[in-house]
Amino acid sequence: MGALLDAVTADQGGIQERRERERSRMTHQLFLQAESGMLPAEHERRTAARQATSQAWMIHVAAHLGAVWPKAPADLADKVEKWFGVSGERREVIELALAHHVATGPIDDLLTRERRVEYGGSARWLAEALGATCDPTGSGGPEFAKAISGRLDATEDQIAARAAEIREPDPDDVNLGEQAEMVAHIEAVCDALEAEIGAG
């Protein structure tokens, strides 16, 4: 593991707090929808839960960017969280493009496609947030996001292999499948960030 991933995984208290906060927001939003008569379908609830989890992890990654970038702002996690709060449409755009790419690839299982799009979309969304809020390499926000996205694209096979490795004890376990995709993408985005910042 790299220094960033080490820092991210070591801070269990931090990720627990962030996951609880994002889960609370998700539950509140679903409650408001239900109260208004628009009870979310099971697919929508599953998507909302996945997005809340991945958003918590991406904020957590931002909180520890100082492990590989000494100039990282102390309040970077807060900046990223605020940017996420007003930039949901960018996540949708990223996921739409990624969905088209995944649909034309080798993945046949629809649930795996969903996970790959949503976790992969969150990783690319984080890159945009970092580029917009602090530009770690000084290359310009859009260029930084593009560079991270390119690194993630180049490691698609490794991400798939890592997820398959984690799922191996029980490939049919839905919860293990979720965890596998999540972990594979967290590892990939940490590696991509560390490599890009180190090269910048």
N, C-alpha and C positions, 0 to 999 in steps of 0.2 A: 504494500500500500504506500501511496505517496503521503507527503506531510499534510496536505489538505484533507484527504480522506481519513487519515489518522485522527486529526483534530475533530472532524465532523462526527465520527463514530464514537469517539471517547466521551463526548458531551451528551450523555444520555438524559441528564436532567433538562438540558436545553431543548432537545427535540421533543421530549415528553410534554413540556410546557407549550411549545409551539403547536404540536398536534392537538392538544386539548383546546387551545384557543381557536384554531381553524375549524375543528369539529363543532365547537359551540356556535360559531358563525354559520356553519352549514346547517346545523339543526334549526337555528332561528329562521333562516331563510326558507327551509322546507316547511316549518310551522306556519310562516306567513302565507306561503302558497296554499297550504291545506286550508287555512282559515278563509281564504278568499274563494274557496271552492275548486281550486286547481290542484287536486291531490297528485303529486308527482308519481309517475309510473315507476316500477321497479328498476328499469333501465336508467331512468333519470336519477333515482336515488343512488344507484351504484356509481354513476358517473360523478355525482356531486361528492360522494365519499372519497373517490379516487382523486379528484381534483383538490379537495381539502388536504388530503394526506400529502400529495406531491407538492402543494404550495408550501406547506409547513416545512418540508424537507429542503426546498429551494431557499427559503428564508434562512434556514439553519446553515446551509452551505455558505450563504452570503455572510453570515455572522462570523464565520471562521476563515474568511479569505485572507485575513492577516497572517495566517500560517505560511502563506507563500507570497504575500504582497505586503511588506512592512508599512507601506503608505496607505493601506486600506483605512477609510474613515472609521472611527470608533462606532458611529451610529449607522454603519452601512446596512445592517439588517433592517433597521427601521426605515431607511430610505427605500430599500427594495420592497418592503411590505407596503409602504404608501404607494409606490409606483404600481405594484400589482393591483392595488385597490382602485386605481383609475385607468388601468390599461387592460381590462378584461377582453376588449375587442381584439387586441393584438394576440392574445392567446388563441382566440377563435380562428383568426387568420392563419396562424402558425399550424394549428391542428388540422385545418381544412387542407392545407398544402401537404402536410405529412400524411393525412388520410389517403389522399390520391396516390402518393408515393407508395405507401404500404399496400394499398389495394392492388397495385400492379406488380407487387413482389411475390415471393414464394410462400407467404403465410396464408394458409387456408382457413385456420380457425378464427372465427369472428371475434371471440373474446380476447384472444391474443392480439389481434389487430387493434382492438379498442385500447388495450393496455399499452401497446407499443406507441400508439398515437398520443395518448394522454400523458404518459410519463415522458416520452420523448419530446412532446410539445412543451411540457413544463420546464425541461432542461433548456430548451431553446429560448423559452420565455425569460428564464433567469438571465441568459446571456444578453438579451435585449435590455433587461432591467439594469444590469451592471454597466452596460455600455452607455445607457441613458443617464445613470446617476453618478458614475465615477470614472468611466473610461480607463480601466486599469493599465492598458498598454500605451495610451496616448495616441492610438491610431485613429481615433474617432469612434463614437458609439456604434454606428451602423457597421463599421468595418470589424470592430471587436465581436459583435454579435454574429456577423457572417463567418468570421474565423472559427468561432466555437461551434457553430452549426456545421461547418465543413468538417471539423474534427469528429463530431458525433456521426455525421454521415459516413465518414471513412471507417468508423468502428462498428458499423451495424452488425457485421457478422460476429464480432467479439461480444457485443451486447446480447445477441441471440444465444450464443453459446454459453455465456455466463448465466443467463436466465434458465436455460435448459439444465445446466449443472445444478442449480439450486432446486429446481423442480424434480430432479431425478428420484428422490425418495418416494414421491407419490405424484406422478404427473397429472392425476385426475383431481387432486385437492385444489379447490378453487382459491382458498385463502393462501395456500403456498404459491399458487400461480401469481397472485397479486404481489406477494412479497418478492418473488423472484424478479419480476419486471421492475419493481420499484428499486430493489437493491442494485440490479444491473445498471439502471440508468443513473442512480446516485454515484456509483463508482465511475461510470463513464464521464459524467459531467465534471466530477472532481478532477479526474485525470486530464480532461480537455482544458479546464481552467488552469491547472498547474502548468501544463505544457505551454499553453499560449502566453501566460504571464511570464514564465521563465524565458521564453523566446523573445519577449517584447522589450 
